[in-house]
Amino acid sequence: MSMVYHLGMYLLDFFMKIGSLRSEKLKLAVEGRKELFAALTSFRKKQPSPLVWFHVASLGEYEQARPVIAAFKEKYPLWAVAVSFFSPSGYEQVRKKKQRWVDHITYIPTDTPGNAKRFVATLAPDKVIFIKYDLWANHLREVKKRKIPCFLVAASFRKEQLYFSWYGAFFRRILFRFDHIFTQNTDSLELLETIGYRQCIQSGDPRFDNVAAIRLHPTPFPKIQNTIHQPVMVLGSVWQEDMDLLIPWINQSRDRQFILAPHDINAATIRRWQQAIRLPSLTYSDFSGRENPPEWKVLVIDNIGMLSSLYQFARWAYVGGAFGKGLHNILEPLAFGIPVLFGKVRRVSKFPEAGISKQYGCGFPVQHTQELAEVLERLTEQGAYEKSCLAAKKLLQDNLGSAEKTIAHIKKLEWKEG
């Protein structure tokens, strides 16, 4: 299996380069990796202090990592922090502005044996923390060979994953390269026990810590706030499948305003949605560029980075993705203490927050426009609405502290080893 894996990595490298001729996303990934090692060498010359390396797949995992990084810096204030990304969608967005606590941002190279050896040797981390998944066998093997303490944080496993199959020995070995695994839930702990891995504890999901921090200090948007005259529903990270459900309902609504944030910013798609929506709509770029913007019923956010703070204006939220690749972040609106609707999740085990929020009474899966209308009709009743808001606040409060617990345990393990 290891030979097949290594061949797969060389093929991945080859096809990324071929694909970059047509795909802008792949072009960013390939171009961004060209000077990777030179940048690492320069960084380590300027920053020779002890270093922790965090690896994340993309933006969502970085949001999980942020409170863990903050908690790490509190315990290890003199250490440098490097964060690697696999996906350009995370790397490109995060590197655009200064990240508190982070000293270096890089791509991880494709996981060939040579790349892995060179990357780990050049970065020379003193601790390694992978977030959730995106576990690269050769990089982790190099970390293990150098006896660098290595941890998997916010892990969430499902029984259908290769680690737990009869033919998954190669992938199980990847898990055993971690000195300790911190899981989001007890189901993941139990799955690890079935393969004989016992250096693990449940520490929860650090995304709760991250969204709590956003709620306390959301980015202000006074211009938007001054043009809100009715209760607002924020439609976050929506795709076409979500809009097929939402547009008929939006067109019937006269007593609400909508802030609509597409998951992918595509001008042609936004124009098509605006044409289908019969209420007055405005893109944010047009809105923000006018001194006195016109009244709007639907404000379409045609940029990246605003959504998590826009929930401060919402009375209700809908979060997209469940009808396609997967449900996006419902914890962001829940942190603001409001009820959240979303498409019916196909694989609940992959998105446990959907089931948890439903159990608490603040998350509402819907399958079609009629069901959406019925749920929102109930949530316009003051008693039902307040009950749902209290449930959202309780859900957040019950799940805070994951990041601090994780780093405290890592520190404790260090003392034991010392």
C-alpha positions as CSV (number, residue, x, y, z in Angstrom):
1,M,0.0,0.0,0.0
2,S,2.9,2.4,0.8
3,M,4.1,2.1,-2.9
4,V,0.6,2.8,-4.2
5,Y,0.4,5.8,-1.8
6,H,3.8,7.2,-2.9
7,L,2.8,6.8,-6.6
8,G,-0.4,8.6,-5.8
9,M,1.5,11.5,-4.4
10,Y,3.7,11.8,-7.5
11,L,0.6,11.6,-9.7
12,L,-1.1,14.3,-7.6
13,D,1.9,16.6,-8.1
14,F,1.8,15.9,-11.9
15,F,-2.0,16.4,-12.3
16,M,-2.0,19.6,-10.2
17,K,0.6,21.1,-12.6
18,I,-1.4,19.9,-15.6
19,G,-4.7,21.2,-14.1
20,S,-3.2,24.5,-13.3
21,L,-3.2,25.4,-17.0
22,R,-7.0,25.5,-16.8
23,S,-8.0,26.0,-13.2
24,E,-7.2,29.2,-11.4
25,K,-7.4,27.5,-8.0
26,L,-4.9,24.9,-9.0
27,K,-2.7,27.6,-10.6
28,L,-2.6,29.3,-7.2
29,A,-1.7,26.0,-5.5
30,V,1.1,25.3,-7.9
31,E,2.5,28.8,-8.1
32,G,2.3,29.2,-4.3
33,R,4.5,26.2,-3.8
34,K,7.3,27.2,-6.1
35,E,9.2,29.3,-3.6
36,L,8.0,27.3,-0.6
37,F,11.4,26.0,0.6
38,A,13.3,29.3,0.0
39,A,10.7,31.1,2.1
40,L,11.0,28.5,4.9
41,T,14.7,28.8,4.9
42,S,14.6,32.6,5.1
43,F,12.0,32.4,7.9
44,R,14.0,30.0,10.0
45,K,17.1,32.1,9.7
46,K,15.2,35.1,11.0
47,Q,13.3,33.1,13.6
48,P,15.5,30.5,15.2
49,S,13.4,30.2,18.4
50,P,11.5,27.1,19.4
51,L,8.6,26.6,16.9
52,V,5.3,24.8,16.8
53,W,4.0,23.8,13.4
54,F,0.2,23.7,12.9
55,H,-1.2,22.0,9.8
56,V,-4.7,22.7,8.4
57,A,-6.4,21.6,5.2
58,S,-8.2,24.9,4.5
59,L,-10.0,27.9,5.9
60,G,-12.5,25.9,8.0
61,E,-9.8,24.0,9.8
62,Y,-7.8,27.2,10.3
63,E,-10.8,28.7,12.1
64,Q,-10.6,25.6,14.4
65,A,-6.9,26.2,14.9
66,R,-7.1,29.8,15.8
67,P,-8.2,29.4,19.5
68,V,-5.7,26.5,19.9
69,I,-2.9,28.8,18.6
70,A,-4.0,31.5,21.0
71,A,-4.1,29.0,23.9
72,F,-0.6,27.7,22.9
73,K,0.9,31.2,22.8
74,E,-0.5,31.8,26.3
75,K,1.4,28.7,27.6
76,Y,4.5,29.1,25.3
77,P,4.8,32.9,24.8
78,L,8.4,32.7,23.4
79,W,7.6,30.1,20.7
80,A,7.1,30.9,17.1
81,V,4.1,29.6,15.2
82,A,4.0,28.3,11.6
83,V,0.8,27.3,9.9
84,S,0.7,25.2,6.7
85,F,-2.2,24.9,4.3
86,F,-3.0,22.3,1.6
87,S,-5.8,24.3,-0.1
88,P,-5.3,27.6,-1.8
89,S,-8.8,28.7,-0.7
90,G,-7.5,28.8,2.9
91,Y,-4.0,29.9,2.2
92,E,-4.8,32.8,-0.1
93,Q,-7.4,34.3,2.2
94,V,-5.5,34.0,5.5
95,R,-2.2,35.4,4.2
96,K,-3.8,38.6,3.0
97,K,-3.8,40.1,6.4
98,K,-1.7,39.9,9.5
99,Q,-2.7,36.9,11.7
100,R,-2.3,37.4,15.4
101,W,0.0,34.9,17.0
102,V,1.1,33.4,13.6
103,D,4.7,34.1,12.5
104,H,4.8,32.2,9.2
105,I,2.1,30.9,6.7
106,T,3.0,28.4,4.1
107,Y,1.7,25.7,1.8
108,I,2.5,22.1,2.6
109,P,4.2,20.5,-0.3
110,T,2.8,17.4,-2.0
111,D,3.4,14.4,0.3
112,T,6.3,12.7,-1.6
113,P,9.1,11.2,0.6
114,G,11.6,13.8,-0.7
115,N,9.3,16.8,-0.1
116,A,8.3,15.6,3.3
117,K,11.9,15.1,4.4
118,R,13.0,18.5,3.1
119,F,10.0,20.3,4.6
120,V,10.4,18.9,8.1
121,A,14.2,19.4,8.1
122,T,13.9,23.0,6.9
123,L,11.1,24.0,9.2
124,A,12.6,22.1,12.1
125,P,9.6,22.2,14.4
126,D,9.8,21.4,18.1
127,K,6.1,20.4,18.3
128,V,3.6,19.5,15.6
129,I,-0.2,19.9,15.7
130,F,-2.5,18.7,12.9
131,I,-6.1,19.9,13.0
132,K,-9.0,17.5,12.4
133,Y,-7.8,15.6,9.3
134,D,-5.6,16.0,6.1
135,L,-3.1,13.6,7.5
136,W,-0.1,13.2,5.3
137,A,1.8,9.9,5.8
138,N,5.3,10.9,4.7
139,H,5.3,14.2,6.6
140,L,4.1,12.5,9.8
141,R,6.7,9.7,9.2
142,E,9.5,12.3,9.1
143,V,8.1,14.0,12.3
144,K,8.1,10.6,14.0
145,K,11.6,9.7,12.9
146,R,12.9,12.9,14.5
147,K,11.0,12.2,17.7
148,I,9.2,15.5,17.6
149,P,6.0,15.5,19.8
150,C,3.1,15.3,17.5
151,F,-0.7,15.8,18.2
152,L,-3.9,15.5,16.3
153,V,-6.5,18.1,17.6
154,A,-10.3,18.3,17.0
155,A,-10.3,14.8,15.5
156,S,-13.7,13.6,14.4
157,F,-13.9,10.0,13.1
158,R,-16.5,7.9,11.4
159,K,-16.7,4.1,11.2
160,E,-16.7,4.1,7.4
161,Q,-13.3,5.7,7.2
162,L,-10.3,3.7,6.0
163,Y,-8.6,3.7,9.5
164,F,-11.3,1.3,10.8
165,S,-11.6,-1.0,7.8
166,W,-10.1,-4.5,7.5
167,Y,-7.9,-3.3,4.7
168,G,-6.8,0.0,6.3
169,A,-3.6,-1.0,8.0
170,F,-1.5,1.6,6.1
171,F,-3.8,4.4,7.2
172,R,-4.0,3.1,10.8
173,R,-0.3,3.5,11.0
174,I,-0.7,7.2,10.2
175,L,-2.8,7.6,13.4
176,F,-0.3,5.7,15.5
177,R,2.4,8.3,14.6
178,F,0.6,10.8,16.8
179,D,1.7,10.9,20.4
180,H,-1.8,11.9,21.5
181,I,-5.2,12.5,19.8
182,F,-7.8,15.0,21.0
183,T,-11.3,14.1,19.8
184,Q,-14.4,16.2,19.4
185,N,-16.7,13.5,20.7
186,T,-17.0,10.2,22.5
187,D,-17.9,8.3,19.3
188,S,-14.4,9.1,17.9
189,L,-12.8,7.9,21.2
190,E,-14.6,4.6,20.9
191,L,-13.5,4.1,17.3
192,L,-9.9,4.7,18.2
193,E,-10.2,2.1,20.9
194,T,-11.4,-0.5,18.4
195,I,-8.0,-0.3,16.7
196,G,-6.1,-0.3,19.9
197,Y,-5.2,3.4,20.1
198,R,-5.6,4.7,23.6
199,Q,-3.5,7.8,23.9
200,C,-6.5,10.0,23.4
201,I,-9.0,12.1,25.3
202,Q,-12.2,14.0,24.3
203,S,-11.5,17.8,24.4
204,G,-14.4,19.0,22.2
205,D,-14.5,21.2,19.2
206,P,-12.4,24.4,19.3
207,R,-14.7,26.1,16.7
208,F,-17.0,26.9,19.6
209,D,-14.2,29.0,21.2
210,N,-13.5,30.7,17.8
211,V,-17.1,31.7,17.2
212,A,-17.5,32.9,20.8
213,A,-14.5,35.3,20.2
214,I,-16.1,36.5,16.9
215,R,-19.4,37.1,18.7
216,L,-17.7,39.3,21.4
217,H,-15.8,41.4,18.8
218,P,-17.7,41.3,15.4
219,T,-16.5,43.7,12.7
220,P,-18.8,46.7,12.7
221,F,-20.7,47.6,9.5
222,P,-22.5,50.9,10.4
223,K,-23.6,51.5,6.8
224,I,-25.4,48.2,6.7
225,Q,-26.8,48.7,10.2
226,N,-28.2,52.2,9.2
227,T,-30.1,50.7,6.3
228,I,-31.9,47.9,8.2
229,H,-35.6,48.7,8.8
230,Q,-37.0,45.2,9.1
231,P,-36.0,41.9,10.8
232,V,-33.0,40.4,8.9
233,M,-32.4,36.9,7.8
234,V,-28.8,36.1,6.9
235,L,-28.4,33.4,4.2
236,G,-24.8,32.3,4.6
237,S,-22.5,30.2,2.3
238,V,-25.3,29.4,0.0
239,W,-25.1,27.4,-3.3
240,Q,-27.5,27.0,-6.2
241,E,-29.2,24.1,-4.5
242,D,-29.9,26.3,-1.5
243,M,-31.2,29.1,-3.6
244,D,-33.6,26.8,-5.4
245,L,-35.2,26.3,-2.0
246,L,-34.9,29.9,-0.8
247,I,-35.8,32.1,-3.8
248,P,-39.5,31.1,-3.9
249,W,-39.8,31.9,-0.2
250,I,-37.8,35.1,-0.5
251,N,-40.2,36.3,-3.3
252,Q,-43.2,35.8,-0.9
253,S,-41.6,37.7,1.9
254,R,-42.5,41.4,2.5
255,D,-41.8,41.8,6.2
256,R,-38.1,40.9,6.2
257,Q,-34.7,42.0,4.8
258,F,-32.1,39.5,3.6
259,I,-28.4,39.5,3.6
260,L,-27.2,36.9,1.1
261,A,-23.7,35.6,1.1
262,P,-22.8,33.1,-1.7
263,H,-20.2,30.4,-0.9
264,D,-18.4,31.1,-4.2
265,I,-18.3,34.6,-5.5
266,N,-19.3,34.4,-9.1
267,A,-20.6,37.5,-10.9
268,A,-22.7,35.5,-13.4
269,T,-24.3,33.4,-10.6
270,I,-25.1,36.5,-8.5
271,R,-26.7,38.2,-11.5
272,R,-28.9,35.1,-12.2
273,W,-30.0,35.0,-8.6
274,Q,-30.8,38.8,-8.6
275,Q,-32.9,38.3,-11.7
276,A,-34.9,35.5,-10.1
277,I,-35.5,37.5,-6.9
278,R,-38.4,39.8,-7.3
279,L,-37.5,42.0,-4.3
280,P,-35.1,45.1,-4.7
281,S,-31.6,43.7,-4.4
282,L,-28.2,45.3,-4.3
283,T,-24.6,43.9,-4.3
284,Y,-22.4,45.0,-1.5
285,S,-19.8,46.4,-3.8
286,D,-22.5,48.7,-5.3
287,F,-23.9,49.4,-1.9
288,S,-20.6,50.4,-0.2
289,G,-19.6,52.5,-3.2
290,R,-22.5,54.9,-2.9
291,E,-22.7,57.7,-0.4
292,N,-26.5,57.4,-0.2
293,P,-27.4,53.8,-1.3
294,P,-31.0,53.0,-2.3
295,E,-33.3,51.0,-0.1
296,W,-32.7,47.2,-0.3
297,K,-34.6,44.1,0.6
298,V,-31.8,41.8,-0.4
299,L,-28.1,42.7,0.0
300,V,-25.8,40.3,-1.8
301,I,-22.3,40.1,-0.3
302,D,-20.0,39.8,-3.3
303,N,-16.7,39.4,-1.4
304,I,-15.1,37.0,1.1
305,G,-14.5,37.6,4.8
306,M,-17.6,39.4,6.1
307,L,-20.0,36.6,6.8
308,S,-19.1,35.6,10.3
309,S,-19.7,39.2,11.5
310,L,-22.9,39.7,9.5
311,Y,-24.8,37.4,11.8
312,Q,-24.8,40.2,14.4
313,F,-27.7,41.7,12.3
314,A,-29.7,38.5,12.0
315,R,-32.9,37.4,13.7
316,W,-32.7,34.1,11.9
317,A,-30.1,32.4,9.7
318,Y,-29.9,29.8,7.0
319,V,-26.6,28.1,6.3
320,G,-26.0,26.4,3.0
321,G,-24.0,23.4,1.7
322,A,-26.0,20.5,3.0
323,F,-27.6,19.7,-0.4
324,G,-24.1,19.5,-2.0
325,K,-20.6,18.9,-0.7
326,G,-21.4,19.5,2.9
327,L,-23.0,21.8,5.5
328,H,-21.0,24.9,6.2
329,N,-20.4,26.6,9.6
330,I,-23.7,26.7,11.5
331,L,-21.8,27.5,14.8
332,E,-21.1,31.1,13.6
333,P,-24.8,32.2,13.7
334,L,-25.6,30.0,16.7
335,A,-22.9,31.9,18.6
336,F,-25.0,35.0,18.2
337,G,-27.9,33.2,20.0
338,I,-30.2,32.9,17.0
339,P,-32.0,29.9,15.4
340,V,-30.4,28.4,12.3
341,L,-32.0,26.6,9.4
342,F,-30.1,24.4,7.0
343,G,-30.7,21.7,4.4
344,K,-31.2,18.1,5.6
345,V,-27.8,16.6,6.1
346,R,-27.2,13.4,4.3
347,R,-24.4,12.1,6.6
348,V,-25.1,13.3,10.1
349,S,-21.9,11.6,11.4
350,K,-19.8,13.9,9.2
351,F,-21.5,17.0,10.6
352,P,-22.4,16.2,14.2
353,E,-23.2,19.9,15.0
354,A,-26.3,19.5,12.8
355,G,-27.7,16.8,15.0
356,I,-26.6,18.5,18.3
357,S,-28.2,21.8,17.4
358,K,-31.4,20.0,16.5
359,Q,-31.4,18.2,19.9
360,Y,-30.9,21.4,21.7
361,G,-33.7,23.1,19.8
362,C,-31.8,25.8,17.9
363,G,-31.0,24.0,14.6
364,F,-33.7,23.2,12.0
365,P,-33.1,21.0,9.0
366,V,-35.4,21.6,6.1
367,Q,-35.9,19.7,2.8
368,H,-38.1,22.0,0.7
369,T,-39.6,25.5,0.5
370,Q,-42.8,24.5,2.2
371,E,-41.0,23.1,5.2
372,L,-38.8,26.2,5.4
373,A,-41.9,28.4,5.4
374,E,-43.5,26.3,8.2
375,V,-40.4,26.4,10.4
376,L,-40.0,30.1,10.0
377,E,-43.7,30.6,10.7
378,R,-43.2,28.9,14.1
379,L,-40.1,30.9,14.8
380,T,-42.0,34.2,14.3
381,E,-43.9,33.3,17.4
382,Q,-42.2,35.1,20.3
383,G,-42.3,32.1,22.7
384,A,-40.9,29.7,20.2
385,Y,-38.3,32.2,19.1
386,E,-37.0,33.0,22.6
387,K,-36.9,29.3,23.5
388,S,-34.7,28.6,20.4
389,C,-32.4,31.6,21.2
390,L,-31.9,30.3,24.7
391,A,-31.1,26.9,23.4
392,A,-28.4,28.4,21.0
393,K,-26.8,30.2,23.9
394,K,-26.8,27.1,26.1
395,L,-25.3,25.0,23.2
396,L,-22.4,27.5,23.0
397,Q,-21.9,27.7,26.7
398,D,-21.8,23.9,27.1
399,N,-19.1,23.5,24.6
400,L,-16.6,26.3,25.4
401,G,-13.1,25.6,26.6
402,S,-11.8,23.1,24.1
403,A,-8.7,25.0,23.1
404,E,-7.5,25.7,26.6
405,K,-8.2,22.1,27.7
406,T,-6.2,20.8,24.7
407,I,-3.1,22.9,25.3
408,A,-3.2,22.3,29.1
409,H,-3.1,18.6,28.5
410,I,-0.2,18.9,26.0
411,K,1.7,20.9,28.7
412,K,0.8,18.2,31.2
413,L,2.2,15.5,28.9
414,E,5.4,17.5,28.6
415,W,5.8,17.5,32.3
416,K,5.3,13.8,32.6
417,E,7.8,13.1,29.9
418,G,10.3,15.5,31.6
